[in-house]
């Protein structure tokens, strides 16, 4: 990797110092420390049946925080789970001398496994649960934890599993939509067309668009829904393209991945819509290197984590574990850092978790609402052939946001 210039090095130093709660609570310091006195772990040689763990000799009697992950699941789920476990360990090391013991348990990625893991963690006295990852697992864990009044900070992106003591440390489409529509409105874009997929994702992003449009005074002039195939997209895209060509709209919201985004762009341009006629808006589906190959997307805006923060975490992880982490591994780092900070400053009560001032983590500013959903202060990124570029920085605090 090329050496960082002076300005970039200064920015990273500033970013590292900013990894604190905006209310003044430290999320993570930087110091040494061995894993043996921080973790109660399943261990590499242990039988990884759901819920099972192997105590580490000499572990402290600090407050127990359970980390529930599908460590024995196959494919990408298991790979992500192992990386999240690594990231949580990295947060513990960075904290120096954390006041918690992290108890890692395997859910196997099934509701039954999650139930067994949660029951074991609660019986062992866990005061907070981090995870699990999958929505149906979160439902099981939330039900058991509620009965013990133990908060859960889970990693699912399905908003319907939040609430009643379950908080979602994830990237929710609704938060992405709110951020990008707010920025569009701030820059004078007030007449919007929407091309929405007929999927669960489309339902969520469409509802978020309605809410954000009302909130920021944006008028939805044209709206089309499409089946997620090239054929299903054609007629709706033609109608939106004609609306853009007629000058009826100045913004297009198109929450789609690279392949169909390119196809939709081709159809709309054939219908007379020029790329510069309307500002294109997207979502986290654009957070992929493939998006830079889509010419129609170039100049489009979406809300996301500042690429410098993403690279900062990836570099830390590579230095520790010798490989590049999955993007979502950073969620476990932030959740573990938050647990450490909450323990140091009063414990795991719901009032502290929902502090309206929010927190700063590896993914920037965030806070939890009482309904369990996360709100993120995201940067506004523009798609370019060489990667995302920041067009508006993430807010540093929620006051006046």
Secondary structure as GFF3:
##gff-version 3
##sequence-region A 1 401
A	DSSP	alpha_helix	6	17	.	.	.	ID=ss1
A	DSSP	three_ten_helix	35	37	.	.	.	ID=ss2
A	DSSP	beta_strand	39	40	.	.	.	ID=ss3
A	DSSP	beta_strand	63	69	.	.	.	ID=ss4
A	DSSP	alpha_helix	75	94	.	.	.	ID=ss5
A	DSSP	beta_strand	100	106	.	.	.	ID=ss6
A	DSSP	alpha_helix	111	123	.	.	.	ID=ss7
A	DSSP	beta_strand	128	131	.	.	.	ID=ss8
A	DSSP	alpha_helix	135	147	.	.	.	ID=ss9
A	DSSP	beta_strand	151	154	.	.	.	ID=ss10
A	DSSP	three_ten_helix	159	161	.	.	.	ID=ss11
A	DSSP	beta_strand	166	168	.	.	.	ID=ss12
A	DSSP	alpha_helix	173	186	.	.	.	ID=ss13
A	DSSP	beta_strand	191	197	.	.	.	ID=ss14
A	DSSP	alpha_helix	200	216	.	.	.	ID=ss15
A	DSSP	beta_strand	219	226	.	.	.	ID=ss16
A	DSSP	alpha_helix	230	245	.	.	.	ID=ss17
A	DSSP	beta_strand	251	253	.	.	.	ID=ss18
A	DSSP	alpha_helix	258	270	.	.	.	ID=ss19
A	DSSP	three_ten_helix	275	277	.	.	.	ID=ss20
A	DSSP	beta_strand	279	281	.	.	.	ID=ss21
A	DSSP	three_ten_helix	284	286	.	.	.	ID=ss22
A	DSSP	three_ten_helix	289	293	.	.	.	ID=ss23
A	DSSP	three_ten_helix	295	297	.	.	.	ID=ss24
A	DSSP	beta_strand	301	304	.	.	.	ID=ss25
A	DSSP	alpha_helix	307	321	.	.	.	ID=ss26
A	DSSP	alpha_helix	329	344	.	.	.	ID=ss27
A	DSSP	alpha_helix	350	353	.	.	.	ID=ss28
A	DSSP	beta_strand	359	361	.	.	.	ID=ss29
A	DSSP	beta_strand	364	368	.	.	.	ID=ss30
A	DSSP	beta_strand	374	377	.	.	.	ID=ss31
A	DSSP	beta_strand	379	382	.	.	.	ID=ss32
A	DSSP	beta_strand	389	392	.	.	.	ID=ss33
###
